[in-house]
Amino acid sequence: MKNSQNQMWVVDDLTNAERLENARLFDETQRLLKITEERAQELAVINSVQAALAARVEHSRHL
């Protein structure tokens, strides 16, 4: 009986450790997703500025 109870405690400890690790990984993933989304927005702005500048240069060539 004592051995099976010890085994249950070990399983519970491992399960709790796995839950904590999953929560940590989820938080890290959310943090990295936010950074990625912010960078994507920054790149979208840079691309639109670049496109506007390229259009001006192209327009200037035709004058």
PDB file with SEQRES, HELIX, SHEET and CRYST1 records, atoms N, CA, C and O in Angstrom:
SEQRES   1 A   63  MET LYS ASN SER GLN ASN GLN MET TRP VAL VAL ASP ASP          
SEQRES   2 A   63  LEU THR ASN ALA GLU ARG LEU GLU ASN ALA ARG LEU PHE          
SEQRES   3 A   63  ASP GLU THR GLN ARG LEU LEU LYS ILE THR GLU GLU ARG          
SEQRES   4 A   63  ALA GLN GLU LEU ALA VAL ILE ASN SER VAL GLN ALA ALA          
SEQRES   5 A   63  LEU ALA ALA ARG VAL GLU HIS SER ARG HIS LEU                  
HELIX    1 AA1 LYS A    2  ARG A   61  1                                  60    
CRYST1    1.000    1.000    1.000  90.00  90.00  90.00 P 1           1          
ATOM      1  N   MET A   1       0.826  -1.205   0.000  1.00  0.00           N  
ATOM      2  CA  MET A   1       0.000   0.000   0.000  1.00  0.00           C  
ATOM      3  C   MET A   1       0.859   1.254   0.000  1.00  0.00           C  
ATOM      4  O   MET A   1       0.585   2.206  -0.730  1.00  0.00           O  
ATOM      5  N   LYS A   2       1.888   1.247   0.813  1.00  0.00           N  
ATOM      6  CA  LYS A   2       2.747   2.429   0.901  1.00  0.00           C  
ATOM      7  C   LYS A   2       3.463   2.691  -0.416  1.00  0.00           C  
ATOM      8  O   LYS A   2       3.615   3.841  -0.827  1.00  0.00           O  
ATOM      9  N   ASN A   3       3.903   1.626  -1.077  1.00  0.00           N  
ATOM     10  CA  ASN A   3       4.604   1.780  -2.354  1.00  0.00           C  
ATOM     11  C   ASN A   3       3.686   2.380  -3.418  1.00  0.00           C  
ATOM     12  O   ASN A   3       4.105   3.264  -4.166  1.00  0.00           O  
ATOM     13  N   SER A   4       2.446   1.914  -3.493  1.00  0.00           N  
ATOM     14  CA  SER A   4       1.523   2.458  -4.495  1.00  0.00           C  
ATOM     15  C   SER A   4       1.170   3.906  -4.173  1.00  0.00           C  
ATOM     16  O   SER A   4       0.959   4.703  -5.088  1.00  0.00           O  
ATOM     17  N   GLN A   5       1.102   4.260  -2.896  1.00  0.00           N  
ATOM     18  CA  GLN A   5       0.836   5.645  -2.518  1.00  0.00           C  
ATOM     19  C   GLN A   5       2.005   6.536  -2.920  1.00  0.00           C  
ATOM     20  O   GLN A   5       1.798   7.649  -3.403  1.00  0.00           O  
ATOM     21  N   ASN A   6       3.226   6.059  -2.725  1.00  0.00           N  
ATOM     22  CA  ASN A   6       4.409   6.807  -3.150  1.00  0.00           C  
ATOM     23  C   ASN A   6       4.419   6.991  -4.662  1.00  0.00           C  
ATOM     24  O   ASN A   6       4.775   8.057  -5.163  1.00  0.00           O  
ATOM     25  N   GLN A   7       4.028   5.949  -5.380  1.00  0.00           N  
ATOM     26  CA  GLN A   7       3.971   6.048  -6.838  1.00  0.00           C  
ATOM     27  C   GLN A   7       2.937   7.086  -7.277  1.00  0.00           C  
ATOM     28  O   GLN A   7       3.161   7.833  -8.229  1.00  0.00           O  
ATOM     29  N   MET A   8       1.805   7.124  -6.572  1.00  0.00           N  
ATOM     30  CA  MET A   8       0.777   8.122  -6.899  1.00  0.00           C  
ATOM     31  C   MET A   8       1.305   9.531  -6.655  1.00  0.00           C  
ATOM     32  O   MET A   8       1.015  10.441  -7.430  1.00  0.00           O  
ATOM     33  N   TRP A   9       2.076   9.721  -5.587  1.00  0.00           N  
ATOM     34  CA  TRP A   9       2.646  11.035  -5.300  1.00  0.00           C  
ATOM     35  C   TRP A   9       3.639  11.440  -6.387  1.00  0.00           C  
ATOM     36  O   TRP A   9       3.691  12.598  -6.802  1.00  0.00           O  
ATOM     37  N   VAL A  10       4.419  10.468  -6.835  1.00  0.00           N  
ATOM     38  CA  VAL A  10       5.381  10.751  -7.899  1.00  0.00           C  
ATOM     39  C   VAL A  10       4.642  11.158  -9.172  1.00  0.00           C  
ATOM     40  O   VAL A  10       5.021  12.120  -9.840  1.00  0.00           O  
ATOM     41  N   VAL A  11       3.596  10.426  -9.497  1.00  0.00           N  
ATOM     42  CA  VAL A  11       2.803  10.749 -10.687  1.00  0.00           C  
ATOM     43  C   VAL A  11       2.175  12.132 -10.533  1.00  0.00           C  
ATOM     44  O   VAL A  11       2.178  12.921 -11.478  1.00  0.00           O  
ATOM     45  N   ASP A  12       1.640  12.432  -9.355  1.00  0.00           N  
ATOM     46  CA  ASP A  12       1.065  13.761  -9.115  1.00  0.00           C  
ATOM     47  C   ASP A  12       2.109  14.850  -9.255  1.00  0.00           C  
ATOM     48  O   ASP A  12       1.849  15.890  -9.861  1.00  0.00           O  
ATOM     49  N   ASP A  13       3.293  14.618  -8.696  1.00  0.00           N  
ATOM     50  CA  ASP A  13       4.371  15.608  -8.814  1.00  0.00           C  
ATOM     51  C   ASP A  13       4.757  15.833 -10.266  1.00  0.00           C  
ATOM     52  O   ASP A  13       4.949  16.971 -10.696  1.00  0.00           O  
ATOM     53  N   LEU A  14       4.869  14.744 -11.020  1.00  0.00           N  
ATOM     54  CA  LEU A  14       5.217  14.872 -12.434  1.00  0.00           C  
ATOM     55  C   LEU A  14       4.117  15.594 -13.211  1.00  0.00           C  
ATOM     56  O   LEU A  14       4.401  16.413 -14.084  1.00  0.00           O  
ATOM     57  N   THR A  15       2.876  15.288 -12.893  1.00  0.00           N  
ATOM     58  CA  THR A  15       1.752  15.950 -13.555  1.00  0.00           C  
ATOM     59  C   THR A  15       1.752  17.441 -13.251  1.00  0.00           C  
ATOM     60  O   THR A  15       1.551  18.261 -14.147  1.00  0.00           O  
ATOM     61  N   ASN A  16       1.977  17.790 -12.000  1.00  0.00           N  
ATOM     62  CA  ASN A  16       2.026  19.208 -11.623  1.00  0.00           C  
ATOM     63  C   ASN A  16       3.199  19.912 -12.297  1.00  0.00           C  
ATOM     64  O   ASN A  16       3.064  21.049 -12.749  1.00  0.00           O  
ATOM     65  N   ALA A  17       4.343  19.248 -12.366  1.00  0.00           N  
ATOM     66  CA  ALA A  17       5.507  19.835 -13.031  1.00  0.00           C  
ATOM     67  C   ALA A  17       5.214  20.052 -14.508  1.00  0.00           C  
ATOM     68  O   ALA A  17       5.601  21.067 -15.086  1.00  0.00           O  
ATOM     69  N   GLU A  18       4.528  19.088 -15.111  1.00  0.00           N  
ATOM     70  CA  GLU A  18       4.181  19.223 -16.534  1.00  0.00           C  
ATOM     71  C   GLU A  18       3.201  20.375 -16.745  1.00  0.00           C  
ATOM     72  O   GLU A  18       3.324  21.120 -17.718  1.00  0.00           O  
ATOM     73  N   ARG A  19       2.247  20.526 -15.857  1.00  0.00           N  
ATOM     74  CA  ARG A  19       1.299  21.647 -15.965  1.00  0.00           C  
ATOM     75  C   ARG A  19       2.022  22.984 -15.841  1.00  0.00           C  
ATOM     76  O   ARG A  19       1.741  23.922 -16.587  1.00  0.00           O  
ATOM     77  N   LEU A  20       2.944  23.064 -14.901  1.00  0.00           N  
ATOM     78  CA  LEU A  20       3.703  24.311 -14.738  1.00  0.00           C  
ATOM     79  C   LEU A  20       4.529  24.622 -15.980  1.00  0.00           C  
ATOM     80  O   LEU A  20       4.591  25.768 -16.425  1.00  0.00           O  
ATOM     81  N   GLU A  21       5.160  23.593 -16.533  1.00  0.00           N  
ATOM     82  CA  GLU A  21       5.961  23.791 -17.739  1.00  0.00           C  
ATOM     83  C   GLU A  21       5.074  24.202 -18.913  1.00  0.00           C  
ATOM     84  O   GLU A  21       5.448  25.073 -19.699  1.00  0.00           O  
ATOM     85  N   ASN A  22       3.915  23.586 -19.033  1.00  0.00           N  
ATOM     86  CA  ASN A  22       2.982  23.960 -20.101  1.00  0.00           C  
ATOM     87  C   ASN A  22       2.530  25.404 -19.955  1.00  0.00           C  
ATOM     88  O   ASN A  22       2.434  26.132 -20.943  1.00  0.00           O  
ATOM     89  N   ALA A  23       2.256  25.817 -18.732  1.00  0.00           N  
ATOM     90  CA  ALA A  23       1.850  27.206 -18.493  1.00  0.00           C  
ATOM     91  C   ALA A  23       2.981  28.161 -18.839  1.00  0.00           C  
ATOM     92  O   ALA A  23       2.748  29.211 -19.437  1.00  0.00           O  
ATOM     93  N   ARG A  24       4.202  27.803 -18.469  1.00  0.00           N  
ATOM     94  CA  ARG A  24       5.365  28.635 -18.791  1.00  0.00           C  
ATOM     95  C   ARG A  24       5.542  28.738 -20.301  1.00  0.00           C  
ATOM     96  O   ARG A  24       5.783  29.824 -20.829  1.00  0.00           O  
ATOM     97  N   LEU A  25       5.424  27.622 -20.985  1.00  0.00           N  
ATOM     98  CA  LEU A  25       5.576  27.615 -22.442  1.00  0.00           C  
ATOM     99  C   LEU A  25       4.459  28.418 -23.119  1.00  0.00           C  
ATOM    100  O   LEU A  25       4.703  29.114 -24.105  1.00  0.00           O  
ATOM    101  N   PHE A  26       3.248  28.322 -22.595  1.00  0.00           N  
ATOM    102  CA  PHE A  26       2.137  29.100 -23.148  1.00  0.00           C  
ATOM    103  C   PHE A  26       2.414  30.590 -22.989  1.00  0.00           C  
ATOM    104  O   PHE A  26       2.239  31.360 -23.933  1.00  0.00           O  
ATOM    105  N   ASP A  27       2.841  30.995 -21.808  1.00  0.00           N  
ATOM    106  CA  ASP A  27       3.149  32.408 -21.572  1.00  0.00           C  
ATOM    107  C   ASP A  27       4.263  32.892 -22.489  1.00  0.00           C  
ATOM    108  O   ASP A  27       4.190  33.991 -23.040  1.00  0.00           O  
ATOM    109  N   GLU A  28       5.284  32.076 -22.649  1.00  0.00           N  
ATOM    110  CA  GLU A  28       6.398  32.446 -23.528  1.00  0.00           C  
ATOM    111  C   GLU A  28       5.928  32.563 -24.970  1.00  0.00           C  
ATOM    112  O   GLU A  28       6.336  33.477 -25.687  1.00  0.00           O  
ATOM    113  N   THR A  29       5.078  31.649 -25.393  1.00  0.00           N  
ATOM    114  CA  THR A  29       4.541  31.690 -26.752  1.00  0.00           C  
ATOM    115  C   THR A  29       3.705  32.945 -26.970  1.00  0.00           C  
ATOM    116  O   THR A  29       3.804  33.587 -28.015  1.00  0.00           O  
ATOM    117  N   GLN A  30       2.881  33.295 -25.983  1.00  0.00           N  
ATOM    118  CA  GLN A  30       2.069  34.508 -26.085  1.00  0.00           C  
ATOM    119  C   GLN A  30       2.958  35.751 -26.173  1.00  0.00           C  
ATOM    120  O   GLN A  30       2.683  36.660 -26.956  1.00  0.00           O  
ATOM    121  N   ARG A  31       4.024  35.788 -25.368  1.00  0.00           N  
ATOM    122  CA  ARG A  31       4.948  36.924 -25.380  1.00  0.00           C  
ATOM    123  C   ARG A  31       5.614  37.050 -26.751  1.00  0.00           C  
ATOM    124  O   ARG A  31       5.700  38.145 -27.308  1.00  0.00           O  
ATOM    125  N   LEU A  32       6.081  35.933 -27.287  1.00  0.00           N  
ATOM    126  CA  LEU A  32       6.744  35.957 -28.590  1.00  0.00           C  
ATOM    127  C   LEU A  32       5.761  36.289 -29.714  1.00  0.00           C  
ATOM    128  O   LEU A  32       6.135  36.955 -30.679  1.00  0.00           O  
ATOM    129  N   LEU A  33       4.526  35.841 -29.603  1.00  0.00           N  
ATOM    130  CA  LEU A  33       3.512  36.176 -30.599  1.00  0.00           C  
ATOM    131  C   LEU A  33       3.262  37.673 -30.619  1.00  0.00           C  
ATOM    132  O   LEU A  33       3.142  38.272 -31.688  1.00  0.00           O  
ATOM    133  N   LYS A  34       3.182  38.279 -29.444  1.00  0.00           N  
ATOM    134  CA  LYS A  34       2.965  39.726 -29.368  1.00  0.00           C  
ATOM    135  C   LYS A  34       4.116  40.470 -30.024  1.00  0.00           C  
ATOM    136  O   LYS A  34       3.889  41.417 -30.777  1.00  0.00           O  
ATOM    137  N   ILE A  35       5.340  40.059 -29.752  1.00  0.00           N  
ATOM    138  CA  ILE A  35       6.509  40.692 -30.371  1.00  0.00           C  
ATOM    139  C   ILE A  35       6.451  40.532 -31.889  1.00  0.00           C  
ATOM    140  O   ILE A  35       6.721  41.480 -32.627  1.00  0.00           O  
ATOM    141  N   THR A  36       6.104  39.351 -32.345  1.00  0.00           N  
ATOM    142  CA  THR A  36       6.027  39.078 -33.785  1.00  0.00           C  
ATOM    143  C   THR A  36       4.961  39.948 -34.446  1.00  0.00           C  
ATOM    144  O   THR A  36       5.179  40.489 -35.530  1.00  0.00           O  
ATOM    145  N   GLU A  37       3.812  40.081 -33.792  1.00  0.00           N  
ATOM    146  CA  GLU A  37       2.747  40.919 -34.351  1.00  0.00           C  
ATOM    147  C   GLU A  37       3.167  42.386 -34.402  1.00  0.00           C  
ATOM    148  O   GLU A  37       2.866  43.085 -35.370  1.00  0.00           O  
ATOM    149  N   GLU A  38       3.860  42.854 -33.367  1.00  0.00           N  
ATOM    150  CA  GLU A  38       4.346  44.244 -33.364  1.00  0.00           C  
ATOM    151  C   GLU A  38       5.348  44.467 -34.486  1.00  0.00           C  
ATOM    152  O   GLU A  38       5.306  45.496 -35.161  1.00  0.00           O  
ATOM    153  N   ARG A  39       6.242  43.519 -34.689  1.00  0.00           N  
ATOM    154  CA  ARG A  39       7.224  43.642 -35.777  1.00  0.00           C  
ATOM    155  C   ARG A  39       6.554  43.606 -37.136  1.00  0.00           C  
ATOM    156  O   ARG A  39       6.960  44.320 -38.054  1.00  0.00           O  
ATOM    157  N   ALA A  40       5.534  42.781 -37.267  1.00  0.00           N  
ATOM    158  CA  ALA A  40       4.807  42.711 -38.539  1.00  0.00           C  
ATOM    159  C   ALA A  40       4.153  44.062 -38.849  1.00  0.00           C  
ATOM    160  O   ALA A  40       4.155  44.508 -39.996  1.00  0.00           O  
ATOM    161  N   GLN A  41       3.598  44.706 -37.827  1.00  0.00           N  
ATOM    162  CA  GLN A  41       3.001  46.030 -38.033  1.00  0.00           C  
ATOM    163  C   GLN A  41       4.067  47.048 -38.431  1.00  0.00           C  
ATOM    164  O   GLN A  41       3.843  47.868 -39.322  1.00  0.00           O  
ATOM    165  N   GLU A  42       5.213  46.998 -37.779  1.00  0.00           N  
ATOM    166  CA  GLU A  42       6.304  47.917 -38.125  1.00  0.00           C  
ATOM    167  C   GLU A  42       6.754  47.703 -39.572  1.00  0.00           C  
ATOM    168  O   GLU A  42       6.980  48.664 -40.307  1.00  0.00           O  
ATOM    169  N   LEU A  43       6.880  46.450 -39.967  1.00  0.00           N  
ATOM    170  CA  LEU A  43       7.299  46.149 -41.338  1.00  0.00           C  
ATOM    171  C   LEU A  43       6.244  46.590 -42.347  1.00  0.00           C  
ATOM    172  O   LEU A  43       6.584  47.013 -43.452  1.00  0.00           O  
ATOM    173  N   ALA A  44       4.982  46.498 -41.983  1.00  0.00           N  
ATOM    174  CA  ALA A  44       3.924  46.960 -42.883  1.00  0.00           C  
ATOM    175  C   ALA A  44       4.046  48.461 -43.118  1.00  0.00           C  
ATOM    176  O   ALA A  44       3.861  48.931 -44.241  1.00  0.00           O  
ATOM    177  N   VAL A  45       4.351  49.207 -42.078  1.00  0.00           N  
ATOM    178  CA  VAL A  45       4.539  50.652 -42.226  1.00  0.00           C  
ATOM    179  C   VAL A  45       5.747  50.935 -43.107  1.00  0.00           C  
ATOM    180  O   VAL A  45       5.680  51.770 -44.010  1.00  0.00           O  
ATOM    181  N   ILE A  46       6.843  50.245 -42.849  1.00  0.00           N  
ATOM    182  CA  ILE A  46       8.058  50.436 -43.650  1.00  0.00           C  
ATOM    183  C   ILE A  46       7.781  50.107 -45.111  1.00  0.00           C  
ATOM    184  O   ILE A  46       8.217  50.836 -46.003  1.00  0.00           O  
ATOM    185  N   ASN A  47       7.066  49.028 -45.365  1.00  0.00           N  
ATOM    186  CA  ASN A  47       6.749  48.654 -46.749  1.00  0.00           C  
ATOM    187  C   ASN A  47       5.872  49.690 -47.434  1.00  0.00           C  
ATOM    188  O   ASN A  47       6.060  49.980 -48.615  1.00  0.00           O  
ATOM    189  N   SER A  48       4.909  50.251 -46.698  1.00  0.00           N  
ATOM    190  CA  SER A  48       4.051  51.259 -47.329  1.00  0.00           C  
ATOM    191  C   SER A  48       4.833  52.533 -47.622  1.00  0.00           C  
ATOM    192  O   SER A  48       4.599  53.172 -48.648  1.00  0.00           O  
ATOM    193  N   VAL A  49       5.745  52.910 -46.753  1.00  0.00           N  
ATOM    194  CA  VAL A  49       6.596  54.082 -47.009  1.00  0.00           C  
ATOM    195  C   VAL A  49       7.484  53.812 -48.214  1.00  0.00           C  
ATOM    196  O   VAL A  49       7.638  54.668 -49.085  1.00  0.00           O  
ATOM    197  N   GLN A  50       8.062  52.631 -48.258  1.00  0.00           N  
ATOM    198  CA  GLN A  50       8.926  52.270 -49.381  1.00  0.00           C  
ATOM    199  C   GLN A  50       8.145  52.290 -50.686  1.00  0.00           C  
ATOM    200  O   GLN A  50       8.648  52.768 -51.702  1.00  0.00           O  
ATOM    201  N   ALA A  51       6.933  51.781 -50.667  1.00  0.00           N  
ATOM    202  CA  ALA A  51       6.112  51.768 -51.885  1.00  0.00           C  
ATOM    203  C   ALA A  51       5.776  53.194 -52.317  1.00  0.00           C  
ATOM    204  O   ALA A  51       5.788  53.499 -53.510  1.00  0.00           O  
ATOM    205  N   ALA A  52       5.480  54.052 -51.372  1.00  0.00           N  
ATOM    206  CA  ALA A  52       5.172  55.451 -51.702  1.00  0.00           C  
ATOM    207  C   ALA A  52       6.393  56.143 -52.284  1.00  0.00           C  
ATOM    208  O   ALA A  52       6.278  56.896 -53.252  1.00  0.00           O  
ATOM    209  N   LEU A  53       7.558  55.898 -51.705  1.00  0.00           N  
ATOM    210  CA  LEU A  53       8.790  56.503 -52.232  1.00  0.00           C  
ATOM    211  C   LEU A  53       9.104  55.978 -53.630  1.00  0.00           C  
ATOM    212  O   LEU A  53       9.500  56.740 -54.512  1.00  0.00           O  
ATOM    213  N   ALA A  54       8.929  54.690 -53.821  1.00  0.00           N  
ATOM    214  CA  ALA A  54       9.180  54.112 -55.147  1.00  0.00           C  
ATOM    215  C   ALA A  54       8.225  54.705 -56.177  1.00  0.00           C  
ATOM    216  O   ALA A  54       8.622  54.966 -57.312  1.00  0.00           O  
ATOM    217  N   ALA A  55       6.984  54.918 -55.792  1.00  0.00           N  
ATOM    218  CA  ALA A  55       6.006  55.515 -56.719  1.00  0.00           C  
ATOM    219  C   ALA A  55       6.403  56.943 -57.066  1.00  0.00           C  
ATOM    220  O   ALA A  55       6.258  57.368 -58.212  1.00  0.00           O  
ATOM    221  N   ARG A  56       6.901  57.682 -56.087  1.00  0.00           N  
ATOM    222  CA  ARG A  56       7.346  59.065 -56.363  1.00  0.00           C  
ATOM    223  C   ARG A  56       8.530  59.080 -57.313  1.00  0.00           C  
ATOM    224  O   ARG A  56       8.582  59.887 -58.241  1.00  0.00           O  
ATOM    225  N   VAL A  57       9.478  58.187 -57.078  1.00  0.00           N  
ATOM    226  CA  VAL A  57      10.649  58.131 -57.956  1.00  0.00           C  
ATOM    227  C   VAL A  57      10.207  57.773 -59.368  1.00  0.00           C  
ATOM    228  O   VAL A  57      10.669  58.369 -60.341  1.00  0.00           O  
ATOM    229  N   GLU A  58       9.316  56.805 -59.473  1.00  0.00           N  
ATOM    230  CA  GLU A  58       8.837  56.394 -60.792  1.00  0.00           C  
ATOM    231  C   GLU A  58       8.075  57.545 -61.460  1.00  0.00           C  
ATOM    232  O   GLU A  58       8.224  57.774 -62.660  1.00  0.00           O  
ATOM    233  N   HIS A  59       7.284  58.249 -60.704  1.00  0.00           N  
ATOM    234  CA  HIS A  59       6.530  59.400 -61.248  1.00  0.00           C  
ATOM    235  C   HIS A  59       7.493  60.492 -61.712  1.00  0.00           C  
ATOM    236  O   HIS A  59       7.285  61.108 -62.757  1.00  0.00           O  
ATOM    237  N   SER A  60       8.551  60.727 -60.927  1.00  0.00           N  
ATOM    238  CA  SER A  60       9.543  61.750 -61.287  1.00  0.00           C  
ATOM    239  C   SER A  60      10.264  61.415 -62.572  1.00  0.00           C  
ATOM    240  O   SER A  60      10.646  62.311 -63.325  1.00  0.00           O  
ATOM    241  N   ARG A  61      10.452  60.159 -62.825  1.00  0.00           N  
ATOM    242  CA  ARG A  61      11.139  59.747 -64.047  1.00  0.00           C  
ATOM    243  C   ARG A  61      10.318  60.053 -65.285  1.00  0.00           C  
ATOM    244  O   ARG A  61      10.872  60.232 -66.369  1.00  0.00           O  
ATOM    245  N   HIS A  62       9.016  60.114 -65.135  1.00  0.00           N  
ATOM    246  CA  HIS A  62       8.141  60.343 -66.287  1.00  0.00           C  
ATOM    247  C   HIS A  62       7.850  61.818 -66.534  1.00  0.00           C  
ATOM    248  O   HIS A  62       7.133  62.170 -67.472  1.00  0.00           O  
ATOM    249  N   LEU A  63       8.402  62.664 -65.699  1.00  0.00           N  
ATOM    250  CA  LEU A  63       8.165  64.114 -65.890  1.00  0.00           C  
ATOM    251  C   LEU A  63       9.121  64.736 -66.860  1.00  0.00           C  
ATOM    252  O   LEU A  63       9.044  65.937 -67.119  1.00  0.00           O  
TER     253      LEU A  63                                                      
END                                                                             
